[in-house]
Amino acid sequence: MIRKDLLSAEIEKLALVLAKIMGLKLEGKLQEAEQIFNQTLKEYFQLDPEILNSFNLDAFESWLANTSLGPEKLDALSEYLFYELGLNPERNAQIAAKLNLLYQELSTKHKIVHLVNFHRQEILKQYL
């Protein structure tokens, strides 16, 4: 019960961060939104934004192989990254490739498979 409550609290915090980022983007405060996005990557997911922002998949694969994040947090990261897809084709390609690796990790190593993730993988094909 305690674990479920902790997970629910973590999901709520992440949802609030996503809502704040989306609101800032709608207001045209893109730099502030990016700052919060990057800060959350570092603090909540222990992921250096430089790894996400590069086309180097090896660095992301290495991070993924060595991260101590549990499957729940990795799944939350996939959700967080999916909502970062937008109008910039270059950025979308960077994120889509890493999301595919993340979905593979979730399904093969952690045996977590969602119908939502399957659908998202189909969507990601348009960005690759």
C-alpha positions in Angstrom: 0.0 0.0 0.0 2.8 2.4 0.9 4.6 1.7 -2.4 1.4 2.4 -4.4 0.9 5.7 -2.5 4.5 6.7 -3.2 4.1 5.9 -6.9 0.8 7.8 -7.0 2.5 10.8 -5.4 5.4 10.7 -7.9 3.0 10.5 -10.8 1.1 13.5 -9.5 4.3 15.5 -9.1 5.3 14.7 -12.7 1.9 15.6 -14.0 2.1 19.0 -12.3 5.5 19.6 -13.9 4.2 18.6 -17.3 1.2 20.9 -16.9 3.5 23.8 -15.9 5.8 23.2 -18.9 2.9 23.1 -21.3 1.4 26.2 -19.8 4.6 28.1 -20.1 4.9 27.0 -23.8 1.4 28.2 -24.5 2.3 31.6 -22.9 5.4 31.8 -25.2 7.8 31.4 -22.3 9.9 28.8 -24.1 13.2 29.3 -22.2 11.5 29.0 -18.8 9.8 25.8 -20.0 13.0 24.4 -21.3 14.8 25.2 -18.0 12.1 23.4 -16.0 12.2 20.5 -18.4 16.0 20.1 -18.1 15.9 20.6 -14.3 13.4 17.8 -14.0 15.5 15.5 -16.3 18.5 16.1 -14.0 16.8 15.9 -10.6 14.0 13.5 -11.1 15.4 11.1 -13.7 19.2 11.7 -13.2 19.5 12.2 -17.0 21.8 14.9 -18.3 19.9 17.0 -20.9 23.0 16.9 -23.1 22.5 13.2 -23.5 18.9 13.7 -24.6 19.7 16.6 -26.9 22.5 14.8 -28.8 22.1 12.5 -31.8 24.5 10.1 -30.1 22.3 7.1 -29.2 25.3 5.3 -27.6 25.4 7.8 -24.8 21.7 7.3 -24.1 22.0 3.5 -24.3 24.9 3.7 -21.8 22.9 5.9 -19.5 19.9 3.5 -19.8 22.1 0.4 -19.1 23.7 2.0 -16.0 20.8 3.9 -14.5 19.4 2.9 -11.1 15.9 4.0 -12.0 13.3 1.5 -11.5 10.8 0.5 -14.2 8.1 2.8 -12.8 10.4 5.8 -13.2 11.6 4.7 -16.6 7.9 4.4 -17.6 7.3 7.9 -16.2 10.3 9.2 -18.2 8.8 7.8 -21.4 5.6 9.7 -20.7 7.6 12.8 -19.9 9.6 12.6 -23.1 6.6 11.8 -25.3 5.0 15.0 -24.4 8.1 16.9 -25.4 7.5 16.0 -29.0 6.4 19.1 -30.9 7.0 21.1 -34.0 10.8 20.9 -34.3 11.6 18.0 -36.6 15.2 17.8 -35.5 14.2 17.7 -31.8 11.5 15.2 -32.5 14.0 12.8 -34.2 16.3 13.0 -31.2 13.6 12.3 -28.7 11.9 9.6 -30.9 15.0 7.5 -31.2 15.6 7.6 -27.5 12.0 6.8 -26.7 12.2 3.7 -28.9 15.2 2.6 -26.9 13.3 3.3 -23.7 10.3 1.3 -24.8 12.5 -1.6 -25.8 14.2 -1.5 -22.3 10.8 -1.5 -20.6 9.5 -4.4 -22.6 12.6 -6.6 -22.7 14.3 -6.0 -19.4 11.4 -5.1 -17.1 8.6 -6.9 -19.0 6.4 -3.8 -18.9 4.2 -3.5 -22.0 1.3 -1.0 -22.4 -1.1 -0.7 -25.3 -0.5 3.0 -25.0 3.3 2.5 -25.5 2.6 0.3 -28.6 0.4 3.1 -30.0 3.1 5.6 -29.2 5.8 3.5 -31.0 3.6 3.7 -34.1 3.4 7.5 -33.8 7.2 7.7 -33.3 7.8 6.1 -36.7 6.7 9.4 -38.3 9.6 11.2 -36.6 12.3 8.7 -37.5 
